[in-house]
Amino acid sequence: MIKPRSIFLTGVTGTLGKEIVKYLLERTDAQLFLLIRRKNRFSHWDRARKILSIYGLETHLGVRVQVMDGDVTETRLGLNQDDFDILKREVKEFYHIAALTALNGSQEDCFRVNLGGTQEALTVATELRNTGKLERFYYFSTAYVAGSRQTYCSKEDELPERPAHANFYEASKYEAEKAVRAAMREGLPATIFRPSIVVGDSKTGEVSEFNVIYPFLRLFAHGVLRKLPTDLDNSFNIVPIDFVVQASMAISTQAQSVGKTYHLVTLDPPKIRLLLRLRDEEYPHTPEIEVIPLDQFHPDQLDGMERNVFSMLDPYLGYLNDHLTFDASNTGRALQGTDVSFPKTDYDFLKILCRYAFEVGYLITH
């Protein structure tokens, strides 16, 4: 009898990590080992139970799902020796998903979690490879490692020598991916996934946390900011979370994916004018937005409160004014013959995303 896949995962309390755990439990027979840190009065088991109960999967806890107390910022991921020995005996695959995705995160926090956490994950992966049964390491990077403040076509299997980062999130993920690539050159059998801006489900718009681009939209929906420094023909690359999960899971089962990088992006990103059309047609009660070309925009055009808020938006502006494009040749080839295809991020998709955000009260104006 073939033994089920045994997988170790970090970052399972985050939006993407939760969905990957759900996918693995519902669509595979894999045994999962989850790294979760205790938080306040909640143990790692308490937090795992809460995550699984969202999907009605809590019966797997202690059966197909084992939970290990740890923290990616600690030495050896904070694992105790007993848990580490279990990983050496059991685990064949390691998914490192944990990351601080806040675009306005501080340099210290982003590098501590994204770079430091990845370095610790690589240390553990290397030891599991050398002394255990580890066969594959999967790292979730970002399509924006090249930096969103430049005109550039990002290739999948390389990093630019001169990135143009808009925030510490991008910069820390760039350095983290460099560390993964160095480990690959040393012989670690790794695969890198680079999703662009991850948003809600393609069919329902549902998302467990409103991160990255959503807080930006909320400021405009609430009328806190009414001027947008961008161009109507600028695009923003967003991908539904179900595509990221399904594509990465399909690719991860392919032996030829070792040593390769995959852009999980949309091939036809929506433009700013499409978003404003959606506002005009579907939500005319929300405040009007004035689009000002970036080279003509000055913060002194804003009132006092707007200036203060706008200063906090600087890390986000690259996503509205970048001309970064993505080669997705590896991804296209890998998805051939699967039931996964690149997502459509058209007007109807934007409508689904915004409808969900309004229905749950996130974008409601008063």
Secondary structure, DSSP 4 states (H G I P E B T S, - for coil): -PPPPEEEEE-TTSHHHHHHHHHHHHH---EEEEEE--BTTB-HHHHHHHHHHHTT-GGGBTTTEEEEE--TTSGGGG--HHHHHHHHHH--EEEE------TT--HHHHIIIIIIHHHHHHHHHHHHHHHS---EEEEE--GGGG-SSSEEEE-TT---SS---SSHHHHHHHHHHHHHHHHHHTT--EEEEEE-EEES-TTT---SS--TTHHHHHHHHTTS--EEES-TT-B--EEEHHHHHHHHHHHHT-GGGTT-EEEE--SSPPBHHHHHHHHHHH-TTSPP-EEE-GGG--GGGS-HHHHHHHHHHGGGTHHHH-EEEE--HHHHHHHTTSS--PPP-SHHHHHHHHHHHHHTTSS---
